[in-house]
């Protein structure tokens, strides 16, 4: 009997050669195979009539075998076998290459279930290389799993191996406590795994899927809570509450309610006993920089330095100029540090950072180099945080002992998705635009609408408007320069 930790090659019907193919799917052990779930099922309990079978879609058709053509050799040396089947709605041509044995097992006058991609025309449907099942087969296994596969390892072979591995399901520990299973009427992990691989009905498969999704999210949330708890050490930058009224009065316009709310959330974190880890999310023009300025002002009133990391030199210079206008009237010196600075300018900036004269440092990845030493960094801010990874955030936070961390992003993030993507962060959302700002409209474009989107972009360019496209950084690039 297989055990969860057994190498996949020792499972019946696998062996060393197929084990290499399983490795391409990330399956190395019996446990991995049990967690390699089907991506869909072929439901043989609801076959289509021949004329109603959807074109160019994998589906199941039930039809009676009327005629079997003799196998014949065609161009290229292949052997073609054809069978004609039909029901009351139309005829169906079934073809196999180099598999005459399939037709040999079919009996004239008997009905079978044929599964495959339907082609041909409205009056003459065809399926190439269909799977064939009898009524007895369907009664024993009404839903057949279809697995993510790879070259040389088709879904059917994976299904046979998974069936052989199900005996090991009882040896898998169940992470869900019994009271949750009872409360939400869920099967045990072993029962769910058996049902996901070999369901007796669509309801059986749905119940198993619900249980396994619940388990995955439950374990994920536990991991997030552990991760958050791990970072809740005593902050190295303790702060006390400060009246923000002088800062708000200095502005040429009143802040929005959303800006005030986000600032209050951030300042409350800054005065807590644990280091702040907060994401500030808002569309372009919602005023994230002003909220960051208020947080920097709060830190400066408590005697702490702040640092803001921007993804490009242009954005860093823009932030430095904007923040200098807001903060320098209060005596907060803003220092710029970017890679393109002259050596003399860089030495002056590094000295100001080290001795504390720089109340705020705004820069690119140059801020992350070993040469940058802060006197008392209390607040680290990362702008356009999706342009940086956890590693860069960690390097900046590592410039001091447990400083507060604020990351900002203009990428629209639904709160639930944000909790998953940024599980180690609390979230503040700017959902209100300052007066006079045009609203940001967001669309979700599916693959089928991509061509329409390109047409829209062409019209905007022709009208003299500008367009920019943000792409994720998949590989190492200039953002990692100077951090080695």
PyMOL commands that set and color helices and strands:
alter all, ss='L'
color gray80, all
select helices_A, chain A and resi 8-10+15-24+30-34+50-52+100-104+135-140+155-171+178-183+189-197+202-230+245-249+257-270+288-301+313-330+343-355+365-368+385-387+390-397+415-421+447-462+478-480
alter helices_A, ss='H'
color red, helices_A
select strands_A, chain A and resi 38-43+58-68+72-73+79-87+90-97+111-120+124-128+131-133+143-147+277-282+305-309+334-337+360-363+377-382+404-409+426-430
alter strands_A, ss='S'
color yellow, strands_A
deselect
rebuild
show_as cartoon
